[in-house]
């Protein structure tokens, strides 16, 4: 699947947004990719994740026991990747600011885990989830995301498969370009919700 084909899936779902957005990382951007809108169509989710699952199979040597994702953005894509890879899928939730397993989820010692995320920008949520996997006794053998917004620059500590890599500029709140500063900011993500 080419970058244009991936972005066309986002456009068709009304998920490639333009304006002024505050990302989960706290950085600002003029473009936002709303994966929840892409994943709300089960056929589209299956189509995209089938391609991503093939990339994961090519990237990971050996078997995969489990998919683990950070909530909220990684829950649906993690589930579909688990389905595509034929393994269970679990997710970490933020409790008191830390990603934690709840709902009776656990990771068997030595389990070979792929961390799956919707979007990687700075890689913070991905790194936190990988730390959680490893702290639970799992071995993170790779990671995957629909979109790598860092253009391949985010280092999450393990190989990262992505449907496409985009280099979308991000800005600190005190370093906004004038055209972005002139537009009210919207925070569409879930991190920091009360």
Phi and psi restraints in degrees (value plus and minus 20) as a CYANA .aco file:
   2 UNK   PHI     -99.8   -59.8
   2 UNK   PSI     145.1   185.1
   3 UNK   PHI     -78.1   -38.1
   3 UNK   PSI     -62.1   -22.1
   4 UNK   PHI     -81.6   -41.6
   4 UNK   PSI     -60.0   -20.0
   5 UNK   PHI     -85.7   -45.7
   5 UNK   PSI     -61.0   -21.0
   6 UNK   PHI     -83.3   -43.3
   6 UNK   PSI     -68.8   -28.8
   7 UNK   PHI     -85.1   -45.1
   7 UNK   PSI     -51.8   -11.8
   8 UNK   PHI     -84.8   -44.8
   8 UNK   PSI     -54.9   -14.9
   9 UNK   PHI     -83.3   -43.3
   9 UNK   PSI     -62.3   -22.3
  10 UNK   PHI     -85.6   -45.6
  10 UNK   PSI     -63.7   -23.7
  11 UNK   PHI     -81.4   -41.4
  11 UNK   PSI     -64.5   -24.5
  12 UNK   PHI     -82.3   -42.3
  12 UNK   PSI     -48.7    -8.7
  13 UNK   PHI    -109.6   -69.6
  13 UNK   PSI     -19.4    20.6
  14 UNK   PHI      46.7    86.7
  14 UNK   PSI      13.1    53.1
  15 UNK   PHI    -130.3   -90.3
  15 UNK   PSI     -19.2    20.8
  16 UNK   PHI    -125.7   -85.7
  16 UNK   PSI      80.0   120.0
  17 UNK   PHI    -123.6   -83.6
  17 UNK   PSI     128.4   168.4
  18 UNK   PHI    -144.8  -104.8
  18 UNK   PSI     122.7   162.7
  19 UNK   PHI     136.8   176.8
  19 UNK   PSI    -156.9  -116.9
  20 UNK   PHI    -148.6  -108.6
  20 UNK   PSI      94.1   134.1
  21 UNK   PHI    -144.3  -104.3
  21 UNK   PSI     122.3   162.3
  22 UNK   PHI    -120.0   -80.0
  22 UNK   PSI      98.2   138.2
  23 UNK   PHI    -101.4   -61.4
  23 UNK   PSI     147.0   187.0
  24 UNK   PHI     -77.1   -37.1
  24 UNK   PSI     -49.3    -9.3
  25 UNK   PHI     -91.4   -51.4
  25 UNK   PSI     -33.1     6.9
  26 UNK   PHI      73.5   113.5
  26 UNK   PSI     -31.0     9.0
  27 UNK   PHI     -96.8   -56.8
  27 UNK   PSI     140.9   180.9
  28 UNK   PHI    -128.7   -88.7
  28 UNK   PSI     130.9   170.9
  29 UNK   PHI    -171.2  -131.2
  29 UNK   PSI     137.8   177.8
  30 UNK   PHI    -113.8   -73.8
  30 UNK   PSI     -22.9    17.1
  31 UNK   PHI    -153.5  -113.5
  31 UNK   PSI     123.8   163.8
  32 UNK   PHI    -157.1  -117.1
  32 UNK   PSI     114.4   154.4
  33 UNK   PHI    -126.9   -86.9
  33 UNK   PSI      90.8   130.8
  34 UNK   PHI    -112.3   -72.3
  34 UNK   PSI      67.1   107.1
  35 UNK   PHI     -80.5   -40.5
  35 UNK   PSI     -51.1   -11.1
  36 UNK   PHI     -77.1   -37.1
  36 UNK   PSI     -56.4   -16.4
  37 UNK   PHI     -90.1   -50.1
  37 UNK   PSI     -55.3   -15.3
  38 UNK   PHI     -89.0   -49.0
  38 UNK   PSI     -61.6   -21.6
  39 UNK   PHI    -102.1   -62.1
  39 UNK   PSI     -28.7    11.3
  40 UNK   PHI     -90.8   -50.8
  40 UNK   PSI     -37.9     2.1
  41 UNK   PHI    -115.8   -75.8
  41 UNK   PSI      88.2   128.2
  42 UNK   PHI     -77.6   -37.6
  42 UNK   PSI     -55.1   -15.1
  43 UNK   PHI     -89.1   -49.1
  43 UNK   PSI     -60.4   -20.4
  44 UNK   PHI     -86.4   -46.4
  44 UNK   PSI     -64.0   -24.0
  45 UNK   PHI     -79.2   -39.2
  45 UNK   PSI     -64.9   -24.9
  46 UNK   PHI     -83.6   -43.6
  46 UNK   PSI     -62.1   -22.1
  47 UNK   PHI     -81.3   -41.3
  47 UNK   PSI     -68.9   -28.9
  48 UNK   PHI     -87.4   -47.4
  48 UNK   PSI     -64.4   -24.4
  49 UNK   PHI     -91.9   -51.9
  49 UNK   PSI     -45.5    -5.5
  50 UNK   PHI     -82.5   -42.5
  50 UNK   PSI     -61.8   -21.8
  51 UNK   PHI     -86.8   -46.8
  51 UNK   PSI     -64.2   -24.2
  52 UNK   PHI     -84.8   -44.8
  52 UNK   PSI     -58.8   -18.8
  53 UNK   PHI     -82.1   -42.1
  53 UNK   PSI     -58.4   -18.4
  54 UNK   PHI     -83.3   -43.3
  54 UNK   PSI     -59.4   -19.4
  55 UNK   PHI     -83.2   -43.2
  55 UNK   PSI     -61.0   -21.0
  56 UNK   PHI     -84.3   -44.3
  56 UNK   PSI     -65.3   -25.3
  57 UNK   PHI     -79.4   -39.4
  57 UNK   PSI     -58.3   -18.3
  58 UNK   PHI     -91.8   -51.8
  58 UNK   PSI     -49.4    -9.4
  59 UNK   PHI    -104.2   -64.2
  59 UNK   PSI     -59.1   -19.1
  60 UNK   PHI    -111.1   -71.1
  60 UNK   PSI     106.9   146.9
  61 UNK   PHI    -108.8   -68.8
  61 UNK   PSI     108.4   148.4
  62 UNK   PHI      72.8   112.8
  62 UNK   PSI    -195.2  -155.2
  63 UNK   PHI    -100.7   -60.7
  63 UNK   PSI     144.0   184.0
  64 UNK   PHI    -141.1  -101.1
  64 UNK   PSI     111.5   151.5
  65 UNK   PHI    -117.8   -77.8
  65 UNK   PSI     -48.0    -8.0
  66 UNK   PHI    -180.3  -140.3
  66 UNK   PSI     129.8   169.8
  67 UNK   PHI    -130.2   -90.2
  67 UNK   PSI     115.3   155.3
  68 UNK   PHI    -150.6  -110.6
  68 UNK   PSI     120.7   160.7
  69 UNK   PHI    -155.6  -115.6
  69 UNK   PSI     135.8   175.8
  70 UNK   PHI    -106.0   -66.0
  70 UNK   PSI     116.2   156.2
  71 UNK   PHI    -101.3   -61.3
  71 UNK   PSI     127.1   167.1
  72 UNK   PHI    -119.6   -79.6
  72 UNK   PSI     -58.3   -18.3
  73 UNK   PHI     -79.8   -39.8
  73 UNK   PSI     -47.9    -7.9
  74 UNK   PHI    -109.0   -69.0
  74 UNK   PSI     -25.7    14.3
  75 UNK   PHI     -83.1   -43.1
  75 UNK   PSI     -73.6   -33.6
  76 UNK   PHI     -90.2   -50.2
  76 UNK   PSI     -66.3   -26.3
  77 UNK   PHI     -85.0   -45.0
  77 UNK   PSI     -55.6   -15.6
  78 UNK   PHI     -84.5   -44.5
  78 UNK   PSI     -63.4   -23.4
  79 UNK   PHI     -79.1   -39.1
  79 UNK   PSI     -69.2   -29.2
  80 UNK   PHI     -85.7   -45.7
  80 UNK   PSI     -56.4   -16.4
  81 UNK   PHI     -87.2   -47.2
  81 UNK   PSI     -58.4   -18.4
  82 UNK   PHI     -79.8   -39.8
  82 UNK   PSI     -63.1   -23.1
  83 UNK   PHI     -81.7   -41.7
  83 UNK   PSI     -66.3   -26.3
  84 UNK   PHI     -85.2   -45.2
  84 UNK   PSI     -57.1   -17.1
  85 UNK   PHI    -106.3   -66.3
  85 UNK   PSI     -29.6    10.4
  86 UNK   PHI      54.8    94.8
  86 UNK   PSI      11.2    51.2
  87 UNK   PHI    -152.4  -112.4
  87 UNK   PSI     140.8   180.8
  88 UNK   PHI     -84.1   -44.1
  88 UNK   PSI     139.1   179.1
  89 UNK   PHI    -150.9  -110.9
  89 UNK   PSI     113.2   153.2
  90 UNK   PHI    -149.3  -109.3
  90 UNK   PSI     149.9   189.9
  91 UNK   PHI    -161.6  -121.6
  91 UNK   PSI     130.3   170.3
  92 UNK   PHI    -113.9   -73.9
  92 UNK   PSI     123.1   163.1
  93 UNK   PHI    -138.3   -98.3
  93 UNK   PSI     131.5   171.5
  94 UNK   PHI    -102.1   -62.1
  94 UNK   PSI      98.0   138.0
  95 UNK   PHI    -144.3  -104.3
  95 UNK   PSI     100.1   140.1
  96 UNK   PHI      31.2    71.2
  96 UNK   PSI      20.7    60.7
  97 UNK   PHI      61.9   101.9
  97 UNK   PSI     -19.8    20.2
  98 UNK   PHI    -140.7  -100.7
  98 UNK   PSI     116.8   156.8
  99 UNK   PHI     -90.8   -50.8
  99 UNK   PSI     107.4   147.4
 100 UNK   PHI    -159.2  -119.2
 100 UNK   PSI     125.1   165.1
 101 UNK   PHI    -100.5   -60.5
 101 UNK   PSI     116.2   156.2
 102 UNK   PHI    -155.4  -115.4
 102 UNK   PSI    -187.0  -147.0
 103 UNK   PHI      38.9    78.9
 103 UNK   PSI       2.7    42.7
 104 UNK   PHI      61.0   101.0
 104 UNK   PSI     -14.6    25.4
 105 UNK   PHI     -89.4   -49.4
 105 UNK   PSI     123.5   163.5
 106 UNK   PHI    -170.1  -130.1
 106 UNK   PSI     149.3   189.3
 107 UNK   PHI    -146.4  -106.4
 107 UNK   PSI     102.3   142.3
 108 UNK   PHI     -85.1   -45.1
 108 UNK   PSI     123.0   163.0
 109 UNK   PHI     -77.2   -37.2
 109 UNK   PSI     107.9   147.9
 110 UNK   PHI      64.1   104.1
 110 UNK   PSI     -20.9    19.1
 111 UNK   PHI     -79.6   -39.6
 111 UNK   PSI     117.6   157.6
 112 UNK   PHI    -110.4   -70.4
 112 UNK   PSI      93.3   133.3
 113 UNK   PHI    -137.6   -97.6
 113 UNK   PSI     118.4   158.4
 114 UNK   PHI    -126.2   -86.2
 114 UNK   PSI     105.6   145.6
 115 UNK   PHI    -105.7   -65.7
 115 UNK   PSI     108.9   148.9
 116 UNK   PHI    -143.1  -103.1
 116 UNK   PSI     113.1   153.1
 117 UNK   PHI    -152.9  -112.9
 117 UNK   PSI     137.6   177.6
 118 UNK   PHI     -97.8   -57.8
 118 UNK   PSI     -76.1   -36.1
 119 UNK   PHI    -150.1  -110.1
 119 UNK   PSI     118.6   158.6
 120 UNK   PHI    -132.7   -92.7
 120 UNK   PSI     104.7   144.7
 121 UNK   PHI    -132.7   -92.7
 121 UNK   PSI     -88.9   -48.9
 122 UNK   PHI    -118.5   -78.5
 122 UNK   PSI     -38.7     1.3
 123 UNK   PHI      70.4   110.4
 123 UNK   PSI     -15.8    24.2
 124 UNK   PHI     -79.4   -39.4
 124 UNK   PSI     -73.4   -33.4
 125 UNK   PHI     -81.0   -41.0
 125 UNK   PSI     -58.8   -18.8
 126 UNK   PHI     -83.4   -43.4
 126 UNK   PSI     -67.2   -27.2
 127 UNK   PHI     -82.4   -42.4
 127 UNK   PSI     -61.2   -21.2
 128 UNK   PHI     -82.8   -42.8
 128 UNK   PSI     -61.5   -21.5
 129 UNK   PHI     -86.2   -46.2
 129 UNK   PSI     -62.2   -22.2
 130 UNK   PHI     -82.4   -42.4
 130 UNK   PSI     -61.4   -21.4
 131 UNK   PHI     -79.5   -39.5
 131 UNK   PSI     -61.2   -21.2
 132 UNK   PHI     -84.4   -44.4
 132 UNK   PSI     -63.4   -23.4
 133 UNK   PHI     -78.1   -38.1
 133 UNK   PSI     -70.3   -30.3
 134 UNK   PHI     -85.7   -45.7
 134 UNK   PSI     -58.3   -18.3
 135 UNK   PHI     -84.9   -44.9
 135 UNK   PSI     -49.5    -9.5
 136 UNK   PHI    -101.3   -61.3
 136 UNK   PSI     -23.8    16.2
 137 UNK   PHI      81.7   121.7
 137 UNK   PSI     -20.1    19.9
 138 UNK   PHI     -99.6   -59.6
 138 UNK   PSI     146.6   186.6
 139 UNK   PHI    -138.3   -98.3
 139 UNK   PSI      94.8   134.8
 140 UNK   PHI    -100.1   -60.1
 140 UNK   PSI      91.3   131.3
 141 UNK   PHI    -116.5   -76.5
 141 UNK   PSI     -25.3    14.7
 142 UNK   PHI     149.0   189.0
 142 UNK   PSI     155.4   195.4
 143 UNK   PHI    -162.2  -122.2
 143 UNK   PSI     141.0   181.0
 144 UNK   PHI    -168.7  -128.7
 144 UNK   PSI     130.8   170.8
 145 UNK   PHI    -169.4  -129.4
 145 UNK   PSI     138.3   178.3
 146 UNK   PHI     -88.4   -48.4
 146 UNK   PSI     -70.0   -30.0
 147 UNK   PHI    -150.2  -110.2
 147 UNK   PSI     109.2   149.2
 148 UNK   PHI    -121.6   -81.6
 148 UNK   PSI      78.9   118.9
 149 UNK   PHI     -91.0   -51.0
 149 UNK   PSI     -33.6     6.4
 150 UNK   PHI    -102.1   -62.1
 150 UNK   PSI     -23.7    16.3
 151 UNK   PHI      47.7    87.7
 151 UNK   PSI       3.0    43.0
 152 UNK   PHI      72.5   112.5
 152 UNK   PSI     -16.4    23.6
 153 UNK   PHI    -106.2   -66.2
 153 UNK   PSI     -43.6    -3.6
 154 UNK   PHI     -90.0   -50.0
 154 UNK   PSI     106.4   146.4
 155 UNK   PHI    -120.7   -80.7
 155 UNK   PSI      91.4   131.4
 156 UNK   PHI    -125.4   -85.4
 156 UNK   PSI     -17.3    22.7
 157 UNK   PHI      73.3   113.3
 157 UNK   PSI     -29.8    10.2
 158 UNK   PHI    -159.6  -119.6
 158 UNK   PSI     142.3   182.3
 159 UNK   PHI     -79.1   -39.1
 159 UNK   PSI     121.2   161.2
 160 UNK   PHI    -142.4  -102.4
 160 UNK   PSI      98.2   138.2
 161 UNK   PHI    -110.3   -70.3
 161 UNK   PSI     121.4   161.4
 162 UNK   PHI    -164.1  -124.1
 162 UNK   PSI     122.6   162.6
 163 UNK   PHI     -80.0   -40.0
 163 UNK   PSI     -60.1   -20.1
 164 UNK   PHI    -175.0  -135.0
 164 UNK   PSI     135.5   175.5
 165 UNK   PHI    -136.8   -96.8
 165 UNK   PSI     105.2   145.2
 166 UNK   PHI    -139.6   -99.6
 166 UNK   PSI     127.1   167.1
 167 UNK   PHI    -130.3   -90.3
 167 UNK   PSI      61.7   101.7
 168 UNK   PHI    -115.7   -75.7
 168 UNK   PSI     100.3   140.3
 169 UNK   PHI     -79.6   -39.6
 169 UNK   PSI     123.1   163.1
 170 UNK   PHI    -146.8  -106.8
 170 UNK   PSI     136.3   176.3
 171 UNK   PHI    -158.4  -118.4
 171 UNK   PSI     124.3   164.3
 172 UNK   PHI     -89.3   -49.3
 172 UNK   PSI     132.8   172.8
 173 UNK   PHI     -76.8   -36.8
 173 UNK   PSI     -51.6   -11.6
 174 UNK   PHI    -112.6   -72.6
 174 UNK   PSI     -12.4    27.6
 175 UNK   PHI    -151.4  -111.4
 175 UNK   PSI      15.4    55.4
 176 UNK   PHI     -93.7   -53.7
 176 UNK   PSI     120.1   160.1
 177 UNK   PHI     -86.9   -46.9
 177 UNK   PSI     131.1   171.1
 178 UNK   PHI     -74.1   -34.1
 178 UNK   PSI     -59.2   -19.2
 179 UNK   PHI     -86.1   -46.1
 179 UNK   PSI     -50.1   -10.1
 180 UNK   PHI    -100.8   -60.8
 180 UNK   PSI     -58.9   -18.9
 181 UNK   PHI     -83.0   -43.0
 181 UNK   PSI     -43.9    -3.9
 182 UNK   PHI     -98.9   -58.9
 182 UNK   PSI     -29.0    11.0
 183 UNK   PHI    -129.2   -89.2
 183 UNK   PSI     114.8   154.8
 184 UNK   PHI     -81.1   -41.1
 184 UNK   PSI     120.6   160.6
 185 UNK   PHI    -105.4   -65.4
 185 UNK   PSI     124.2   164.2
 186 UNK   PHI    -139.6   -99.6
 186 UNK   PSI     118.6   158.6
 187 UNK   PHI    -132.9   -92.9
 187 UNK   PSI      72.3   112.3
 188 UNK   PHI    -101.5   -61.5
 188 UNK   PSI     -36.7     3.3
 189 UNK   PHI     -95.3   -55.3
 189 UNK   PSI     158.0   198.0
 190 UNK   PHI    -122.8   -82.8
 190 UNK   PSI     -35.6     4.4
 191 UNK   PHI     -85.9   -45.9
 191 UNK   PSI     112.8   152.8
 192 UNK   PHI      68.5   108.5
 192 UNK   PSI     -18.1    21.9
 193 UNK   PHI     -88.4   -48.4
 193 UNK   PSI     124.6   164.6
